[in-house]
Amino acid sequence: MTKFKPEQDERVRIDIPDETDPDHRLHGDHGRIMTIIRDDAGIETGDTRDSLIYRVRTDDDHTVDVRWRDLRPPLEK
């Protein structure tokens, strides 16, 4: 199984199944990665993927920032 590596302009699905997470409201939304922002979170966690923040424009025209663990390939109809 290959790991999903989101890239700019790619269509994605937001996956936040934990109902106690404040961003759970985004669970299942689809959108497109508008930009990828770098920070130093990966230094703290030891996982370089944590240094990437994905700015996603959802299909209902909201802009949200999420980490790699909250993104999946889109579900196609």
trRosetta pair geometry for C-beta under 8 A, 3 or more apart (Angstrom, degrees):
i j d omega theta_ij theta_ji phi_ij phi_ji
4 71 7.0 -148 122 111 129 91
4 72 6.4 110 45 -139 177 44
4 73 5.8 -138 -119 -40 131 86
6 10 5.6 -162 -158 71 71 137
6 12 5.6 9 -120 -84 124 138
6 33 5.7 135 166 -55 113 149
6 36 8.0 159 109 -91 97 118
6 54 5.8 5 106 -104 145 149
6 68 6.7 -167 22 -124 112 77
6 71 5.0 -13 -47 125 144 154
7 10 4.8 94 62 -24 70 128
7 33 6.8 171 102 65 30 148
7 36 7.8 -59 -151 -41 39 137
8 33 5.3 -124 -124 112 36 111
8 34 7.5 -21 -149 133 84 15
8 35 6.4 14 -120 -117 111 32
8 36 5.7 -104 -66 -13 94 102
9 32 6.4 -9 -157 179 36 110
9 33 6.4 -49 2 72 18 84
10 32 6.9 171 85 -150 28 70
10 33 5.2 18 49 22 76 116
11 30 6.8 13 -179 -180 95 103
11 31 7.4 -169 -146 107 63 25
11 32 5.4 -39 -95 -95 59 77
11 74 4.8 -24 130 -26 103 141
12 30 7.1 174 91 -150 40 63
12 31 6.4 -20 61 68 81 67
12 32 7.2 131 16 -112 80 26
12 33 6.1 60 -4 -41 126 93
12 54 7.6 9 33 151 166 150
12 56 6.4 -90 62 -119 121 130
12 71 4.8 -26 -175 -157 138 106
12 72 6.8 129 -170 64 83 38
12 73 7.1 -87 -128 -122 59 23
12 74 6.1 -158 -145 -55 11 83
13 28 6.9 -26 -172 -150 103 30
13 29 7.3 159 -155 86 59 39
13 30 5.2 -33 -99 -97 70 75
13 71 7.2 128 69 -159 48 57
13 72 4.8 -36 69 71 100 91
13 73 6.7 16 15 101 104 28
13 74 4.8 135 -40 -111 95 49
13 75 5.8 58 -75 -6 152 80
14 26 4.6 -52 122 143 152 105
14 27 6.4 -121 112 -109 92 26
14 28 7.0 -29 72 35 80 20
14 29 4.8 8 33 60 119 87
14 30 7.6 -152 5 -79 78 26
14 31 7.2 26 -30 18 104 106
14 56 6.8 170 -67 89 110 165
14 58 7.5 -39 -12 -100 131 108
14 64 7.4 17 -94 82 150 143
14 66 6.3 -180 -126 -52 104 168
14 70 5.8 -2 -155 154 77 97
14 71 6.6 -39 -106 -99 49 58
14 72 7.9 148 -113 23 4 84
15 27 6.6 46 -145 -139 31 75
15 28 7.7 72 -98 -61 54 41
15 70 6.0 -180 61 -169 63 48
15 71 6.8 136 21 -119 93 6
15 72 4.6 56 -23 -11 134 118
16 21 5.3 -117 172 90 113 147
16 23 5.1 -76 -179 104 175 94
16 24 5.2 -140 116 -103 108 47
16 26 5.8 56 24 70 129 93
16 27 4.6 -115 61 -78 73 88
16 66 7.9 -123 -55 -132 118 129
16 70 5.4 3 -67 -138 92 104
17 24 7.5 17 166 -130 10 96
17 27 6.0 112 -84 -134 40 137
18 21 4.2 85 87 -17 105 110
18 24 6.2 -118 86 -85 56 111
19 24 5.3 91 -127 -146 35 165
20 24 7.4 107 44 -36 20 139
21 24 4.6 126 71 -47 86 89
22 25 7.9 -27 159 3 48 100
23 26 5.2 -23 172 18 84 117
23 27 8.0 120 127 -42 70 76
23 64 7.5 122 -146 -167 118 135
23 66 7.4 151 169 -101 156 100
23 70 7.4 -17 113 -135 140 148
24 27 5.2 -13 -170 -21 58 119
26 29 5.0 -71 -170 18 67 128
26 58 7.4 -131 -143 -83 97 142
26 64 6.0 118 -110 -151 148 178
26 66 7.6 -154 115 -73 157 132
26 70 7.9 34 97 175 129 126
29 58 4.8 -25 165 -138 128 126
29 59 6.9 -160 -172 24 83 92
29 60 7.3 -82 -141 16 116 105
30 58 6.9 112 81 -152 37 73
30 59 5.2 34 79 -25 86 121
30 74 5.3 60 -133 -129 117 108
30 75 7.4 -115 -77 39 123 77
31 56 4.4 103 93 168 133 102
31 57 5.3 -174 -172 89 118 42
31 58 3.9 -81 -71 -104 127 39
31 59 5.7 -134 -85 -28 66 61
31 64 7.8 135 31 36 165 100
32 56 6.8 155 75 -153 28 72
32 57 5.6 -15 58 58 82 91
33 36 6.7 17 173 -60 124 85
33 54 5.2 -63 -125 -166 109 106
33 55 7.0 99 -160 70 64 53
33 56 5.7 -44 -96 -96 52 73
34 55 4.8 -61 60 105 101 99
34 56 6.7 161 1 -115 87 18
34 57 5.1 78 -50 -18 119 102
34 63 7.1 -29 10 -131 149 105
35 55 4.7 10 56 45 82 122
36 52 5.6 -22 -171 -159 107 103
36 53 7.2 148 -163 73 54 48
36 54 5.9 -21 -108 -103 75 63
36 55 7.4 -150 -79 17 27 81
37 52 7.3 131 71 -160 47 50
37 53 4.3 -24 65 63 101 103
37 54 7.9 -160 23 -70 78 18
37 55 6.3 70 -15 -28 108 105
37 65 7.3 -26 31 -136 132 120
38 51 5.6 15 -156 152 78 96
38 52 6.3 -28 -101 -98 62 57
38 53 7.6 -163 -74 19 15 82
39 51 5.8 -155 68 -155 54 64
39 53 6.3 44 -2 -18 112 114
40 43 4.7 -16 175 14 90 121
40 44 7.1 91 128 -16 80 92
40 51 6.3 2 -118 -120 19 102
41 44 5.6 -58 -161 37 46 111
41 45 6.1 19 153 -2 78 113
41 50 4.3 -111 113 141 106 100
41 51 5.5 -178 52 -89 76 49
41 67 8.0 -82 92 -111 159 126
42 45 6.0 -66 -133 51 33 96
42 46 7.3 -107 179 63 62 5
42 47 5.8 -109 -135 87 81 46
42 48 4.5 53 -160 -122 148 33
42 49 6.9 136 -100 44 114 30
42 50 4.4 154 -81 65 65 86
42 51 3.5 -51 -8 -36 118 101
43 46 8.0 26 -176 -67 19 38
43 51 7.4 71 -16 -81 71 115
44 50 7.6 -99 61 113 86 142
45 50 4.5 54 43 22 143 166
47 50 4.7 86 83 -11 94 107
48 51 5.7 -41 -169 16 54 116
49 52 6.1 -57 -169 26 50 110
49 67 7.8 93 137 177 88 95
49 68 4.7 -60 169 24 113 157
49 69 7.9 105 125 -42 126 80
50 67 6.5 -2 -132 -152 60 129
50 68 7.5 -102 -80 22 40 110
52 67 7.3 115 85 -144 69 65
52 68 6.1 60 75 -46 112 105
53 65 5.1 5 173 -173 114 108
53 66 7.3 145 -161 69 68 23
53 67 6.5 -48 -110 -87 59 61
54 65 7.0 151 75 -154 43 55
54 66 5.4 -30 63 68 96 76
54 67 7.2 133 14 -121 91 12
54 68 7.1 110 -19 -75 121 53
54 71 6.2 15 49 -50 160 145
55 63 6.3 3 -177 -173 95 100
55 64 7.5 169 -151 86 52 33
55 65 5.4 -25 -96 -96 67 77
56 63 7.2 163 83 -151 44 52
56 64 5.4 -20 61 64 94 82
56 65 7.6 160 16 -94 76 25
56 66 6.2 -6 3 19 123 110
56 71 7.8 171 -66 -98 141 114
57 61 6.9 -9 -177 -134 95 38
57 62 7.4 165 -154 81 51 35
57 63 5.4 -24 -98 -96 68 76
58 61 6.8 -58 75 15 75 15
58 62 4.7 5 35 53 118 85
58 63 7.6 -152 5 -76 79 26
58 64 6.6 39 -33 7 109 110
66 70 4.1 -105 -179 77 123 135
66 71 6.3 136 108 -50 127 93
67 70 5.6 94 60 7 65 103
67 71 8.0 -141 103 -7 38 96
68 71 6.0 -71 -155 33 38 109
